[in-house]
Amino acid sequence: QVQLVESGGGLVQAGGSLRLSCAASGRIFSISAMGWSRQAPGKQRELVATITSAGSTNYADSVKGRFTISRDNAKNTVYLQMNSLNTEDTAVYYCNVRDRRVDYWGKGTLVTVSS
């Protein structure tokens, strides 16, 4: 079993930045893909960004040029640097990792962007 703990969420003004972290622990074999999703109030969860073990990244159109996903394989940690935040970025952000073809999810961290 793999456990994920997110951190870094909070309240920020529009135009500001936040950096989310997600550390994986437990019975880790070999994490392949890592990513971040978010769910805003009253909306479905949407994929924000992903990164492969080789470092290839993919972003939702809504965050391209503003968010950057990265990972530290030695620490089994994935990061999401969020810049130029706006009120539409307000959501609970969830990290997920894939290990041995099984997807694991964190409990989420709340990001609130005020106008």
C-alpha positions as CSV (number, residue, x, y, z in Angstrom):
1,Q,0.0,0.0,0.0
2,V,1.2,3.5,-0.9
3,Q,0.3,6.6,1.2
4,L,0.3,10.1,-0.2
5,V,0.4,13.3,1.8
6,E,-0.2,16.6,0.2
7,S,0.9,20.0,1.6
8,G,1.2,23.6,0.6
9,G,-2.4,24.6,0.1
10,G,-3.8,27.7,1.6
11,L,-5.3,31.1,0.9
12,V,-3.6,33.4,-1.7
13,Q,-4.6,36.6,-3.5
14,A,-5.2,36.6,-7.2
15,G,-2.0,36.9,-9.0
16,G,-0.1,35.1,-6.3
17,S,1.7,31.8,-6.2
18,L,1.7,28.6,-4.3
19,R,3.7,25.4,-4.4
20,L,2.1,22.1,-3.6
21,S,4.0,19.0,-2.5
22,C,3.0,15.4,-2.4
23,A,5.2,12.8,-0.7
24,A,4.6,9.1,-1.3
25,S,5.5,6.5,1.3
26,G,4.8,2.9,2.2
27,R,5.3,-0.2,0.1
28,I,6.6,1.5,-3.0
29,F,8.0,-0.6,-5.8
30,S,8.5,1.8,-8.7
31,I,6.4,4.8,-9.2
32,S,5.8,5.6,-12.9
33,A,3.3,8.4,-13.5
34,M,2.6,11.2,-11.0
35,G,0.0,13.9,-11.3
36,W,-2.3,16.5,-9.9
37,S,-6.0,16.9,-10.3
38,R,-8.4,19.3,-8.8
39,Q,-12.1,19.6,-7.9
40,A,-13.8,22.9,-7.6
41,P,-17.1,23.3,-5.7
42,G,-19.9,21.9,-7.7
43,K,-17.7,20.7,-10.5
44,Q,-16.2,17.4,-11.6
45,R,-12.6,16.5,-10.8
46,E,-10.3,17.6,-13.6
47,L,-6.8,16.5,-14.4
48,V,-4.3,19.4,-14.0
49,A,-0.9,18.1,-14.8
50,T,1.0,14.8,-15.1
51,I,4.6,13.8,-15.3
52,T,6.2,10.5,-16.3
53,S,9.1,8.8,-14.7
54,A,11.2,10.1,-17.6
55,G,10.1,13.7,-16.9
56,S,7.6,14.2,-19.7
57,T,4.9,16.6,-18.7
58,N,1.3,17.3,-19.8
59,Y,-1.0,20.1,-18.7
60,A,-4.6,21.1,-18.9
61,D,-5.1,24.0,-21.2
62,S,-6.4,26.1,-18.4
63,V,-3.1,26.0,-16.5
64,K,-0.5,25.9,-19.3
65,G,2.1,28.6,-18.9
66,R,1.1,29.2,-15.3
67,F,1.6,25.8,-13.5
68,T,4.7,23.6,-13.5
69,I,4.8,20.0,-12.4
70,S,8.1,18.4,-11.3
71,R,9.2,15.4,-9.3
72,D,12.0,14.2,-7.1
73,N,12.3,10.5,-7.7
74,A,14.8,10.0,-4.8
75,K,12.2,11.4,-2.4
76,N,9.1,10.0,-4.2
77,T,7.7,13.5,-4.2
78,V,5.8,15.4,-6.8
79,Y,5.4,19.2,-6.8
80,L,3.1,21.7,-8.5
81,Q,4.3,25.2,-8.8
82,M,1.3,27.5,-9.4
83,N,1.8,31.0,-10.5
84,S,-0.5,33.8,-11.6
85,L,-3.4,32.2,-9.7
86,N,-6.9,33.4,-10.3
87,T,-10.2,32.7,-8.6
88,E,-11.0,29.9,-11.0
89,D,-8.1,28.0,-9.6
90,T,-9.9,27.6,-6.3
91,A,-10.3,23.9,-5.6
92,V,-9.2,21.0,-3.6
93,Y,-6.0,19.6,-5.2
94,Y,-5.3,15.9,-5.2
95,C,-2.1,14.2,-6.1
96,N,-1.9,10.7,-7.5
97,V,0.8,8.2,-8.3
98,R,0.8,5.0,-10.3
99,D,2.8,2.1,-8.8
100,R,2.7,-1.3,-10.4
101,R,-0.3,-0.2,-12.5
102,V,-2.3,0.8,-9.4
103,D,-3.4,4.4,-8.9
104,Y,-3.1,5.9,-5.4
105,W,-4.7,9.2,-4.4
106,G,-4.0,11.7,-1.6
107,K,-6.7,13.2,0.5
108,G,-6.4,16.6,-1.0
109,T,-5.2,20.1,-0.1
110,L,-7.4,23.1,-0.4
111,V,-6.3,26.1,-2.5
112,T,-8.4,29.2,-2.2
113,V,-7.7,32.2,-4.4
114,S,-9.3,35.5,-3.3
115,S,-10.0,38.4,-5.7
